Structure formats: C-alpha cells, structure tokens
Amino acid sequence: MKTVRRLLYRDIVASVMFVALAFLSLFFFIDFVDELEGVGTRGRTTWHAVLAAALELPGHLYELMPIAVLIGSIYSLARLAQSSEFTILRTGGLGPGRAMGLLAGLGVAFGALTFITGDYLAPASEREAVLLKARFSGGIEFGGAGAWLKERRSMPEGEHSFSVNVAGATASGALAGIRIFEFDADGRLLANTEAREGRVDDNGVWQLSDVRVAHWPQARSADAAVRTETHAQLNWPSTLSAAVVAAAVLPLGTMTTAELWRYSSHLSAQEQASQQHQIRFWRKALYPLACLVMVALALPFAYTHARAGSVSVKVFGGIMLGISFVLLNNLSGHIGMLRGWTPWLAAATPSLLYLALSLAAFAWLVRYR
C-alpha cells in the first residue's frame, strides 16, 4: 500500500502543482498589465508594478486551489485509467474504499495548505498590496459615504451611542476625514467631532489630529448655543480597537477567519447587520474542505472506461465542474442573504451538493460499470 500511495500522491501532486502554476502565471500577467497603467506617475516604476502583481498571487492561489486540485486530480486519474495503470492497481487489491481513503488523505493535505494560504499568506500580502497602492496614489478613498462604525457605551447619565465615519486613509496608513457623532439614550445629538486624520493604538485610543468638536446643549432653549472647541491633538478612548477598524476599512480579503468571526460578533453586539460577514466567515472556514470535495469529484474519473473519452475531454469536464462550483459558491452567499438562510448553511450548501454528486457518481460507477 505504501508503494501505491507514493505512486498516486506523486502523480496527483505534480499535476496539481502544474495546474496551479499555470493559473498563477496567467493571473500574474493580467495583474501586471493592469499595474503598468500607473507606471511613471508619482515615482512608480516597473518594479513596483511587478511587486504589486506578485502580492496578489497568494490571494489568487487561495481562490484557485480547489479548482487546481480538481483539474490536476482528474488529469492524473484519467491518465492512469487511460493507460490501464489504475485497472492494474484495482486488480492488485485497491478497492473502492481504499482508493477513497487514500485520496481523502491527500484532500486533507491540500485543505491544510489552502487554510494556511488563506489565513496567513493571503491576508498579509493583501495588506501590503493595499499599502503599496496607497503609497503611490496618495491615499485610499473608501468611496460613497465612507466606512461607518458604531459603538454603544454606558455613561453615568445613561447609555450613549457613537457613530464613526472614516472617509479614507493617508499614504502613511493613518485614517483620514474622521467624524464622530455622539447621541444620548433618546437619540438626541450631543456632540460632533471632526478630525483631519487619526490613528488607533493597541489600547483602542483614537489619537486625533487637527480636531474640531461641537457640543449641542442638552436643554433645548432659545438662548442655548452650540459650544465649539478646537484641538491640535485629542485622544478619544473607545472600544473600537485597531482590529475592528481595520476590518471595517480594509477589503475582506485582508481578514483571517478569526478576524471575520470577531468582527461579525462586534456587529451583532452593536445591533448592526452582520449576516454578510457571518456568511463570509463560514465560507472562509469551510473553504479548505472544498479540496476534499474536489478530490472526491475526481475519483469517479478513474473508474471510467478508456473508450469513454480522451484525457483532454475529461479535463475539460473537470474545468466545467470547477467553474460551476465557483459560481455556485459565490451565488449561494447572495441567495442566503436575500432569503435569510442560516449563514453556515448558505456557505456549506455548494460543498455538500457537490460531495453528494461525487459520491453518487462513484457508487454508480463501482456498482454498474
């Protein structure tokens, strides 16, 4: 069995690596061509375009890993079936259960690689890519109304709520265009703080610069006036930590599984819509298991007859299966939000559906073919 395992694993891993490298080369070329448009502006050189395209590669590898596993596994198993090598292994004692067990172990290994890439390599490279683009574009604009955060805090006079708006970020990574609205328990506006820029330290204290604070009187009378203050520097303590702020203002691709869970919990605690981030969390948590599903989808191709089609036809079928899985995986999240599905169910439906399809095809081929 050790020899069979070495034969299958070496062949499949080599095929998957080849497919992944081909896809990454294609995406690197596309990203590099897109980055060339900015070469020559703000001191941007061709090397910076190469670096920006390279920083996108871990994210592409994370997204493409299940498809690469599917295509590579189908190619390897179909080629073994075409040359009758897999038939020889079956006559030598490789039953369906053992074959499924061997490929399941390989699928778990691919899933572990996908998890490491998605939780460690891709978020770090995405953050560096965002900072690199901000450095040469003069900052980041969050678009539309900017990024909004919400906080509830208990005060001696009652519960106060804070709505924080951030318009963008500077090239140095500081938050820009900060507005903080403070409301009392009845929803009346108490204060409005505007700052040119600011940073959030590890203790959750917002260090604001060039600050203007307007205080509204609590007693609404004819002679009441708005009191205005200006500060060169102002520290605003908050429960909105740097991790929460980064999750709100940076792309979702920069967040790990744990950060998605913490941010979705924060949104739920602040009575904000969190379903999108919960679905994103479950999709990211369950995504490595897609490699196991892809290996299960590839296994029936080893039991097809050599006259059932050439290897290229089977690989094309695998590509179509992979594309349909990606489309359904992306579509299920939107359908889950519209229909109000349970987040984990919306994220797990594509994988469960394709796993059932692969097991049904495998059982039919083993029993009737």
JOVENWO-V5311 format. One record per helix or strand of 2 or more residues. SS is the DSSP state (H for helix, E for strand). FROM is the first residue (numbers start at 1). LEN is the number of residues. Records with the same first field share a line. If there is no record, write none. Layout:
SS = FROM-LEN  FROM-LEN
This chain:
H = 2-37  46-10  57-26  85-7  96-42  242-8  252-3  257-13  275-13  289-15  306-3  311-29  343-26
E = 140-2  147-9  158-12  175-9  189-12  205-11  227-11
